[in-house]
Amino acid sequence: MKDRLSQDKEAQLADMRNYYKFQAKIYDLTRWVFLFGRKSILKHIPFEREAQLQILDVGCGTGINSYNLAKRFPKAQITSLDVSEDMIERATQKLRPFADRVQCLHQPYESGTQYNNHFDIILFSYSLTMINPQWSELIDQARLDLKPGGVIVVSDFHDTPVGLYKRFMRANHVRLDGHLVPYLQQRFEPVYTKIKKGYLGVWQYMMFIGRKA
């Protein structure tokens, strides 16, 4: 059973890497039209601007979220992870102005990491709905890797009432079942939760900040 799970995980990582070989080239040009909430949620992170923070950006993509975090928290140290080498290359270029305090790593975020109680903020921006079926494991791992009082910050797709759109997104590696918010609320003390409609309600997106007790 363990070998099968490992094989499934490796297959998923390979699919993600292949998917983003092309997507990395057009990501910033196209994703702004539907990745809602990923910038506005940063305004609700409950830390002062001058705080000396340790931040982990999981699935950093082309680095836009890490870039915005680096601007918002000028004394923060940021670790940015992605499974796509193409994405990390673009993130590294984008984050060059902050190279002294942002580290871009081509690797997945996994359970059993060595980050225990290390981070003040762990960000998942439009990544958890693409991590199946390990999404719950990574939320649990984030709880271990946060310092007491640290926060998990999640912006992502939530759900859709349109079956055709759900199937379309599943074909693009995205799960829309409203599954993230209930689990996050169980594992963290909610600080900020919003579920909003995208494009006349064709789908919903969610924003969540939760504190580790």
Disulfide bonds with the S-S distance in Angstrom:
none
